[in-house]
């Protein structure tokens, strides 16, 4: 019984730690003059973290993706919206999905166009039909 309670406590602590340390992109501020992008990220408890990057240091992909692995829906879920994933060489700095934190298809596509406008490189897959039109 004690072992079960310790295991349950460990699971609760692990879930809380994950919720505290995982952030979702709430706002992206693009500065055309300095060619910088600021990401305003928020965790589940409302803590805000800001990160700023030069346009030359980041790249993005904009394509249809199975969001079940990102949103915890079923394996055979048939929802494939266009998702924008923004990366640096070290880590993923933003993920824009329709329906998350006020993002919709139109806002995501416009943000991708704005990023391309200041020189952010778009990564595409050579033989994929899933690439989103901008």
N, C-alpha and C positions, 0 to 999 in steps of 0.2 A: 504494500500500500504506500509506504514512504517513497519507494522507488517510482511509483506511478505519479505521485504528487511532485516529486523533483523533476520528472520528465515533463509534466504539464507546465510547471513553472518555467522550465527552460524554453519550451515552445512559446510561451507568452512573451518572455523577454526577447527571444529571437525575432518574433513578429513585430514587436514594438521598436526594436532597433532598426529593422528593415524599413518600417514606416517613417522613422525619424531621419534616416540617411538617404532615402530615395526622393528625388525632386522631379517635378514635372514642369515643363516650360509653360509659363503663363503669358509672358509678353516678350516680344523681340523688338528691340529698338535698333533701327538701321540708320547710321549717320553717313550720308553721302559725301560730305566734305572730308572727313578723316578716314573714310572707308573702314569703319569699325562697326561691330555688331555687339550689342549688349543683350544678354539673355537674363531675364528675370524669372527665376525658378522658384517653385513653392512646394513644400512637402505637405504631407497629409495633415499636419498640425498647424499649418498656416505660416510657418517660418519661411521667410523670403531670403534667397541667396542671389546675388548678382555676379555675373561673369562677363568680361569683355574680351573680345578677340579681334584681331586684324582680319580683314577679308581674305588675305592671302594664306592665312593659317588654317582655314576651315574649308570643308567641302560638304556637299549634301547629295542625297538621292531623293527622288520624288517618284514613287511608283506604287502600284497596287500591291498590297501586302495582306497576308492573313493576319488579322489583328487578334485572333483568338490567343496567340501566344503572348500578346502584350496586355490583353484585357481579361484573361482568364475565362474566356468563353469555351464552349465545347470544341472538341477536336474536329468534328465534322461541320462546324459552323460555316455558313456560306457567305460571309460578309468580307469583301475584299475592297475596302476603300483605298484611296490614294493617301499615302502616308509620307511625310517628309522627315528624314532622319539626318541630323546635322552632326558631323564628326570633326575632330581634330586628329592628328596622328596618334595622340595618347588616349582619347576617350570620346564617347558620345556626349555632346553638350546639349542636344535638344531633340525631342521627338514630337512632331506635331501630328495629331490624329483627330479626325472629325469627331465631335462630340465630347472631347476632353478639354476642360477649362475654357469653354467658349469658342474653341476653334471649329471652323467649318471648311468645306471644300474650297469655297471662294477665297477665304482669308489665307488658307495655306498656299494656294496657287499664287496669290498676289505676293505673299512673303517670299516665295521661291523666285518669282520674277524680280523682285526688288534685290534679293541677294545676288542674282546673276548680274543685275545692273551695276553693282559695285565691284564685281570681279570675283565672287565666290564660285569656285569650280563645282560643276554638277557631274556626278558620277553616274554613268548609265551602264546597264548590262548589255553586252553586244548582241545576244540572240534572244532577247526577251520582248514579249508583246505587252508587258505590264507597265512600261514606262508611261508616266503621266504627261499629258500635253500641257504646256505652259502658255 
